[in-house]
Amino acid sequence: MTRPKNDTLLRALLRQPVEYTPVWLMRQAGRYLPEYNQTRARAGNFLALCKNPAFATEVTLQPLERFPLDAAILFSDILTIPDAMGLGLYFSDGEGPKFERPLREERDILALAVPDPAVHLRYVMDAVTQIRQALDNRVPLIGFSGSPFTLACYMVEGCGGTDFRQIKTLLYRRPDLLHRILDVNARAVTAYLNAQIASGAQVVMIFDTWGGVLSHAAYREFSLHYISQILAGLERERGKERIPSVVFTKGGGLWLEHIADSGCDAVGLDWTVDIGEARRRAGGKVALQGNLDPAVLFSTPEVIVAEVKRILAAYGDGSGHVFNLGHGISQFTPPEHARILVESVHDLSRKRQEH
Ligand code: CP3
């Protein structure tokens, strides 16, 4: 595997020396970019965009044409796995994801099977291959998946934006059935991420968007346990290059020490924690990714620069920090504010190193 010309992200994730703090943005290809909306209109809808490797490649590269980002992230969605399991994913306009056949009956749960990524998720692997070709080793490509628990939330609830009543009822009434779903999901995610790595992904990230809604005890049993299982099953090297892994549990600040022990190379942070304190708590075991509140991008250039400065200072000197937002960029973000963010992370972190 050839190393990217700009490999700053890979070095930061492995806590090797860097000249500046690398930055990318969760959901960096998305509706805040007019060119994304145009491509999506040409594709017909969001799922058609994900399922067409040429369109997925085009939108993956769009934010890189605009801003000096240090990584590309595969354009896809975490819900491709339950879709490949036959649950019937669809997006109704402005309402987020839904499933035609959510998992409610015991017999459906027992019938759940691991999809073969080379067959049922072929379009994702084709997108990874095409994006790597189009990137021509400019920056590394991040592959990703949802966590087993976060996927289960959508599979059981049948949609987003819920109060988690269905999944929590299952958790407390029939933990055996939830464990069965999580075990299938963990095996599916492991195979899926390994297939992305084999197709050319140079970093993998696990999005545990809903782990933070669990109780202290339930988080470890129903979310982190399965994340660790995936990490233990990943191909950690391709050629001679290590493939770093990132675990992001939104609302996971209280469990940082445990997440840092899961076997990942880096932990993603939302904006509710102080990144300097997180660094001390993680005890030098992992790199950290984050953690600007995405709402800062609704403010002014002066405020954006000040908040970037604050986070860089809180992290302190030395490698091991990947700058990012604490969650996905909002569709209402002015694109010029994303530029100010990316450029100020580069400028201010270089200046800090010169002192
Ligand atoms: O970061 C990137 O640029 C890569 C692309 C990416 C998307 N979804 C594209 C997308 C990634 C990494 C995801 C992950 C994802 N998808 C997560 C985990 C991260 C997070 O945000 O918490 C989750 C929970 C999903 C499920 C999902 N997909 C939801 C809840 C929604 C609707 C919310 C919304 O923003 O409308 C989606 C749709 C989606 N996925 C969009 C994009 C660009 C917007 C769809 C559109 O263009 O209409």
Residues whose N, C-alpha, C, O or C-beta is under 5 A from the ligand:
A	BS01	CP3	L25 M26 R27 Q28 A29 G30 F46 I73 L74 F75 S76 D77 I78 G96 P97 G160 F207 T209 G328
